[in-house]
Amino acid sequence: MLATMAGIVLVTGPQAAGKTTVSAMLARGFERGVHIDGDAFRRFIVAGRAEMTPDASDEAMAQLRLRYRITASAAKAYLDAGFDVVVDDVVAGPMLAEVIGLLGIDARRVFVLLPSRDVVAARERRRSQKGYGPWSVDELCELFETGTPRIGTWIDSSAMTEHDIVDLILDALERG
């Protein structure tokens, strides 16, 4: 059991980067830890959901922003109740700065997992639940590589285990 970090952490990256596994492990290590998978809020929309695509509609962007607002609200509610919160979601492009603002955190609490495209593609092929839909691995990785501001700690997790990544995040949080 780890000491409390008293805060919210954001773990992001493309699908199959290891966000959910790492975030759940990190949250379980705290005395009072919560893991919020922001994608769950997308799945709550069972009728009228507008999926994110590389050329997203206005409605898809509005629903994405709604999902991020709900995620931030839930994270803050758990934090206010004394929990340490680890949020994971795909947050790319200029939306990264917007979500950081919604969560009320600074760059020291943002971790971007970005394994190589080959590693992401191999992981995606092994997954039972496919996450890319209309996106290709190359398109989403490109959005992170060139279209996302370099905020926070960026981790090439290609050759790392989930435990290695959690240890790296904990070290970074301890250093502040």
Buried (B, 14 or more C-beta within 10 A) or exposed (E): EBEEBEBBBBBBBBBBBBBBBBBBBBBBBBEEBBBBBBBEBBEEEEEEEBBBEEEBEEEBEEBBBEBBBBBBEBBBEBBEEEBBBBBBBBBBEEBBBBBBEBBEBEBBBBBBBBBEBEBBBEBBEEEEEEBBEEBEBEEBBBBBBEEBEEBBBBBEBBEBEBEEBBEBBBEBBEEE
